[in-house]
């Protein structure tokens, strides 16, 4: 590890109690872990890049993002070789700390998050209380069910509609919105009633129908809409619409209708 500062704190605050705080500049390829700790830990990346590993899941992170580790979770993280990261952290306990297990593992850090960590000076012995205030603020942001979550749904959907014609993965979408892939999959299904992959497929089939109606061959319509396996596209198309894609245009002209998005 590079230059590393840490203060031990424990004001015995009942609800959210900071017990240590620090900041570090990590050398290229610098590694922490794998190991676990017996309290909650939040890291905010202030510059550079790195990789977090929790069991067999990897998260590629960069400045502006943060991650949460619950007690007992075995994890490790590694600084990028070319653009190593710097970060700040707070370790904490408390009666409300367990609620952070419901928050996403990785999230976009509010700009003001951990502003009291800078410098790590505590001449009046008040830093623990100020950091507890930071944790309460973060608690409200991460665990609320309101506008922030709806904004996530909108950003996910917008990104799908802008990128569905290429090889789009849930991990890429998660990276774009700065959240854990399992978390966005869960909230998207809960709020929309369909999975992210189903929304991608819907967008692709709608686009393919437009190309078919315009007279494009099946293979070209499929490829232009993001389908790489034409045979599978045809099978799924027939399953959804009850007719092969090569007969779609004639079928629609006969009905005199056109499916709208």
C-alpha positions, 0 to 999 in steps of 0.5 A: 500500500502507498501512503496510508492514514487512519484514525481510530474512533469510537464514540459509542453512538447507538445507531451508526457508530464510526469506529475507524476512518482513513484514506490511502494512495495505493501503488500500481497493482497494490492489493488488500486481502483477501480477508474479512472484518467484523464491522461494516466498511464503506470505501469511496474512490477519489481517483484512479481505478481498481477491481473489487472481488467478493467471492467469485464476483468482480467489480471494475471500479473508478473514481466517483464510485463507492462500495460497501462490505458487511461483516464477515464478507471475504473480499479483496481489492486491487489497484489498477496497474496504469491508473491506481486508485486512491480512496477514503473509508469508514468502518462502523457498527451500530443498531442501524448498520445492518440495514446497509446489507440491503444497499447495493454493493457498488454505488455512485458516491454522492459528491459530498460523501465523506467530506469530513475525512479530508485531512483526518484532523480532529482537534476538537474530538468531534470527527466521530460525530460528524462522520456519524452524520455522513453515515445517516445521510448516506443511509437515507440516500441508499435505502430510500424507495423514492425518486432515486430508484425511479431515476435508476429505472429511467437511466437503465431503460434509456441506456438499453434503448440507445444500445440494444443493437449491439452486444449489450450486457447487464454488467455494462448497464450496471457499470453505466449507472454505477450500481451492482448488477444484481441490484439493478436486476432486482429493482428493474424487475420489481418496478417494471415487471420484466427483467432487463434481458426481456427489455433488451429482447423487446427492443430488438424484436420491435426494431426487427419488425420495423425492418421486416415491414420495410422489406429487409431480408430476415438475416439482415433485419435480425443482425441490424436489430442486435440478433447474432444468431438468426436461427434462434431469432426465427424460432423466438419470433415464431414463438412470440408471434405465431408466424415465421419472420419471413412471412411477417410482411405479407401477413401484416399487409393482409391484416392491414395493421402494423404493430406499434411500439 
